[in-house]
């Protein structure tokens, strides 16, 4: 029996556009420091757990600003991706 196979992954182009963030990620980035301040000495995993609970507890109206940011970031990503792909085809 042979060992696990090693697959080589294609290197990510550092010039490629960054993926868009989800509404939850905008929420988490905004709330992370607040959670840390409320819970000094808390671990990384616990921060994520608290953020997840806060996100689930947030009503649809409270999520609207984050959904709007996510939608705008998605449009930015799609525009940058299209420009990047055109540039790749031209090269």
MOPEKA-V704799 format. One record per backbone hydrogen bond with DSSP energy under -0.5 kcal/mol. CO is the residue of the C=O (numbers start at 0). NH is the residue of the N-H. Records with the same first field share a line. If there is no record, write none. Layout:
CO = NH / NH
This chain:
4 = 6
6 = 8
12 = 15
21 = 25
22 = 26
23 = 27
24 = 28
25 = 29
26 = 30
27 = 31
30 = 34
31 = 35
32 = 36
33 = 37
34 = 38
38 = 41
42 = 46
43 = 47
44 = 48
45 = 49
46 = 50
47 = 51
48 = 52
49 = 53
50 = 54
51 = 55
52 = 56
53 = 57
58 = 62
59 = 63
60 = 63
62 = 66
63 = 67
64 = 68
65 = 69
66 = 70
67 = 71
68 = 72
69 = 73
70 = 74
71 = 75
72 = 76
73 = 77
74 = 78
75 = 79
76 = 80
77 = 81
78 = 82
79 = 83
80 = 84
81 = 85
82 = 86
83 = 87
84 = 88
85 = 89
86 = 90
